[in-house]
Amino acid sequence: MAEIESHSGRWVQLNVGDAKSGVIVGGLEKEGKEIDVLVNNARYWIFGAMECFEKDEVRRMMERPCMSAAYA
């Protein structure tokens, strides 16, 4: 981290499940900043038969790892 910051870089932690992440990215773009690296380590698990869960909960579990980069 120190090496990145010594070259005017900065670390920004985003939560892809939080709508505020888009606001943060939009703010960076307005400042003329670019995202050079995006690390996606989003995880979301539910255990059991899919029939036991609400449709929205299953959708969130399926979308988060697949769509998180698009949301950020």
N, CA and C atoms as a LAMMPS dump frame, in Angstrom:
ITEM: TIMESTEP
0
ITEM: NUMBER OF ATOMS
216
ITEM: BOX BOUNDS ff ff ff
-5.0000000000000000e+02 5.0000000000000000e+02
-5.0000000000000000e+02 5.0000000000000000e+02
-5.0000000000000000e+02 5.0000000000000000e+02
ITEM: ATOMS id mol type element x y z
1 1 1 N 0.814 -1.189 0
2 1 2 C 0 0 0
3 1 3 C 0.861 1.257 0
4 2 1 N 1.916 1.242 0.755
5 2 2 C 2.763 2.428 0.85
6 2 3 C 3.356 2.789 -0.508
7 3 1 N 3.721 1.787 -1.28
8 3 2 C 4.296 2.064 -2.605
9 3 3 C 3.271 2.743 -3.514
10 4 1 N 2.047 2.248 -3.5
11 4 2 C 0.988 2.853 -4.317
12 4 3 C 0.742 4.291 -3.876
13 5 1 N 0.61 4.489 -2.576
14 5 2 C 0.331 5.829 -2.043
15 5 3 C 1.494 6.788 -2.275
16 6 1 N 2.716 6.285 -2.326
17 6 2 C 3.869 7.161 -2.569
18 6 3 C 3.893 7.699 -3.997
19 7 1 N 3.107 7.093 -4.879
20 7 2 C 2.999 7.539 -6.274
21 7 3 C 1.64 8.188 -6.535
22 8 1 N 1.076 8.812 -5.517
23 8 2 C -0.205 9.521 -5.596
24 8 3 C -1.398 8.6 -5.813
25 9 1 N -1.223 7.323 -5.577
26 9 2 C -2.34 6.394 -5.679
27 9 3 C -3.092 6.351 -4.36
28 10 1 N -4.274 5.805 -4.407
29 10 2 C -5.017 5.622 -3.16
30 10 3 C -5.889 4.382 -3.254
31 11 1 N -6.175 3.843 -2.097
32 11 2 C -6.996 2.654 -1.972
33 11 3 C -8.407 3.077 -1.625
34 12 1 N -9.375 2.494 -2.285
35 12 2 C -10.774 2.764 -1.984
36 12 3 C -11.475 1.42 -1.825
37 13 1 N -12.057 1.206 -0.657
38 13 2 C -12.774 -0.04 -0.418
39 13 3 C -14.251 0.177 -0.732
40 14 1 N -14.787 -0.676 -1.584
41 14 2 C -16.186 -0.576 -1.985
42 14 3 C -16.931 -1.843 -1.589
43 15 1 N -18.172 -1.702 -1.279
44 15 2 C -19.038 -2.839 -1.005
45 15 3 C -20.021 -2.91 -2.165
46 16 1 N -19.897 -3.925 -2.991
47 16 2 C -20.734 -3.999 -4.188
48 16 3 C -22.21 -4.171 -3.875
49 17 1 N -22.524 -4.542 -2.646
50 17 2 C -23.914 -4.66 -2.264
51 17 3 C -24.519 -3.364 -1.774
52 18 1 N -23.725 -2.303 -1.774
53 18 2 C -24.155 -1.013 -1.252
54 18 3 C -24.234 -0.002 -2.399
55 19 1 N -25.379 0.641 -2.551
56 19 2 C -25.569 1.613 -3.636
57 19 3 C -24.601 2.792 -3.526
58 20 1 N -24.065 3.055 -2.346
59 20 2 C -23.119 4.163 -2.168
60 20 3 C -21.832 3.94 -2.948
61 21 1 N -21.529 2.7 -3.285
62 21 2 C -20.322 2.423 -4.058
63 21 3 C -20.354 3.134 -5.406
64 22 1 N -21.513 3.156 -6.047
65 22 2 C -21.646 3.86 -7.317
66 22 3 C -21.428 5.346 -7.166
67 23 1 N -21.867 5.898 -6.039
68 23 2 C -21.659 7.328 -5.767
69 23 3 C -20.161 7.607 -5.605
70 24 1 N -19.467 6.72 -4.908
71 24 2 C -18.021 6.896 -4.71
72 24 3 C -17.294 6.846 -6.046
73 25 1 N -17.635 5.875 -6.874
74 25 2 C -16.999 5.755 -8.194
75 25 3 C -17.318 6.985 -9.042
76 26 1 N -18.562 7.442 -8.997
77 26 2 C -18.94 8.65 -9.739
78 26 3 C -18.148 9.865 -9.279
79 27 1 N -17.919 9.976 -7.981
80 27 2 C -17.121 11.072 -7.445
81 27 3 C -15.684 11.015 -7.933
82 28 1 N -15.125 9.816 -7.987
83 28 2 C -13.761 9.658 -8.507
84 28 3 C -13.687 10.085 -9.966
85 29 1 N -14.686 9.695 -10.735
86 29 2 C -14.699 10.068 -12.154
87 29 3 C -14.808 11.568 -12.327
88 30 1 N -15.613 12.233 -11.505
89 30 2 C -15.734 13.697 -11.585
90 30 3 C -14.421 14.384 -11.247
91 31 1 N -13.632 13.77 -10.359
92 31 2 C -12.321 14.317 -9.996
93 31 3 C -11.27 14.032 -11.063
94 32 1 N -11.654 13.263 -12.08
95 32 2 C -10.7 12.905 -13.124
96 32 3 C -9.81 11.735 -12.74
97 33 1 N -10.221 10.99 -11.73
98 33 2 C -9.454 9.83 -11.281
99 33 3 C -9.92 8.601 -12.04
100 34 1 N -9.035 7.65 -12.188
101 34 2 C -9.357 6.401 -12.854
102 34 3 C -9.168 5.246 -11.887
103 35 1 N -9.931 4.187 -12.095
104 35 2 C -9.726 2.955 -11.343
105 35 3 C -8.847 2.061 -12.207
106 36 1 N -7.638 1.828 -11.726
107 36 2 C -6.694 1.005 -12.478
108 36 3 C -6.84 -0.479 -12.161
109 37 1 N -7.19 -0.773 -10.928
110 37 2 C -7.303 -2.162 -10.489
111 37 3 C -8.569 -2.31 -9.67
112 38 1 N -9.336 -3.335 -9.971
113 38 2 C -10.532 -3.649 -9.203
114 38 3 C -10.425 -5.104 -8.767
115 39 1 N -10.374 -5.324 -7.46
116 39 2 C -10.299 -6.674 -6.917
117 39 3 C -11.697 -7.08 -6.491
118 40 1 N -12.189 -8.121 -7.08
119 40 2 C -13.529 -8.605 -6.767
120 40 3 C -13.396 -9.842 -5.88
121 41 1 N -13.712 -9.68 -4.613
122 41 2 C -13.721 -10.83 -3.727
123 41 3 C -15.097 -10.974 -3.063
124 42 1 N -16.121 -10.623 -3.814
125 42 2 C -17.494 -10.684 -3.304
126 42 3 C -17.918 -12.137 -3.12
127 43 1 N -18.503 -12.393 -1.981
128 43 2 C -19.022 -13.738 -1.693
129 43 3 C -20.395 -13.605 -1.054
130 44 1 N -21.234 -14.543 -1.359
131 44 2 C -22.568 -14.568 -0.772
132 44 3 C -23.049 -16.006 -0.87
133 45 1 N -23.305 -16.633 0.242
134 45 2 C -23.704 -18.027 0.224
135 45 3 C -24.947 -18.24 1.062
136 46 1 N -25.792 -19.1 0.582
137 46 2 C -26.881 -19.638 1.386
138 46 3 C -26.804 -21.152 1.229
139 47 1 N -27.146 -21.856 2.269
140 47 2 C -27.029 -23.308 2.234
141 47 3 C -28.4 -23.938 2.398
142 48 1 N -28.65 -24.948 1.607
143 48 2 C -29.917 -25.66 1.662
144 48 3 C -30.514 -25.75 0.268
145 49 1 N -31.641 -26.383 0.187
146 49 2 C -32.336 -26.516 -1.096
147 49 3 C -32.868 -25.153 -1.528
148 50 1 N -32.705 -24.824 -2.792
149 50 2 C -33.153 -23.522 -3.292
150 50 3 C -34.645 -23.304 -3.063
151 51 1 N -35.409 -24.366 -3.019
152 51 2 C -36.846 -24.25 -2.816
153 51 3 C -37.183 -23.675 -1.434
154 52 1 N -36.212 -23.709 -0.516
155 52 2 C -36.446 -23.248 0.86
156 52 3 C -36.224 -21.743 1.023
157 53 1 N -35.764 -21.073 -0.009
158 53 2 C -35.404 -19.665 0.108
159 53 3 C -36.292 -18.798 -0.778
160 54 1 N -36.401 -17.552 -0.398
161 54 2 C -37.156 -16.585 -1.198
162 54 3 C -36.42 -16.336 -2.512
163 55 1 N -37.168 -16.053 -3.546
164 55 2 C -36.597 -15.82 -4.874
165 55 3 C -35.574 -14.682 -4.866
166 56 1 N -35.858 -13.597 -4.16
167 56 2 C -34.931 -12.463 -4.11
168 56 3 C -33.614 -12.835 -3.452
169 57 1 N -33.674 -13.676 -2.432
170 57 2 C -32.447 -14.083 -1.752
171 57 3 C -31.575 -14.937 -2.676
172 58 1 N -32.179 -15.842 -3.418
173 58 2 C -31.44 -16.666 -4.372
174 58 3 C -30.864 -15.78 -5.474
175 59 1 N -31.626 -14.794 -5.936
176 59 2 C -31.148 -13.883 -6.974
177 59 3 C -29.909 -13.121 -6.498
178 60 1 N -29.943 -12.612 -5.254
179 60 2 C -28.785 -11.889 -4.715
180 60 3 C -27.559 -12.789 -4.659
181 61 1 N -27.758 -14.042 -4.25
182 61 2 C -26.635 -14.963 -4.173
183 61 3 C -26.039 -15.227 -5.551
184 62 1 N -26.876 -15.337 -6.565
185 62 2 C -26.395 -15.625 -7.916
186 62 3 C -25.773 -14.392 -8.581
187 63 1 N -26.353 -13.218 -8.341
188 63 2 C -25.89 -12.009 -9.014
189 63 3 C -24.605 -11.44 -8.432
190 64 1 N -24.449 -11.504 -7.125
191 64 2 C -23.325 -10.811 -6.498
192 64 3 C -21.974 -11.193 -7.091
193 65 1 N -21.607 -12.474 -7.158
194 65 2 C -20.283 -12.775 -7.714
195 65 3 C -20.184 -12.505 -9.214
196 66 1 N -21.3 -12.61 -9.91
197 66 2 C -21.27 -12.44 -11.368
198 66 3 C -21.338 -10.976 -11.795
199 67 1 N -22.084 -10.169 -11.078
200 67 2 C -22.343 -8.8 -11.515
201 67 3 C -21.624 -7.729 -10.7
202 68 1 N -20.872 -8.12 -9.672
203 68 2 C -20.299 -7.122 -8.778
204 68 3 C -19.353 -6.146 -9.491
205 69 1 N -18.586 -6.619 -10.443
206 69 2 C -17.699 -5.7 -11.164
207 69 3 C -18.481 -4.675 -11.964
208 70 1 N -19.607 -5.08 -12.507
209 70 2 C -20.445 -4.151 -13.257
210 70 3 C -21.075 -3.123 -12.335
211 71 1 N -21.444 -3.538 -11.117
212 71 2 C -22.052 -2.615 -10.166
213 71 3 C -21.042 -1.596 -9.648
214 72 1 N -19.783 -2.038 -9.497
215 72 2 C -18.753 -1.115 -8.995
216 72 3 C -18.355 -0.205 -10.115
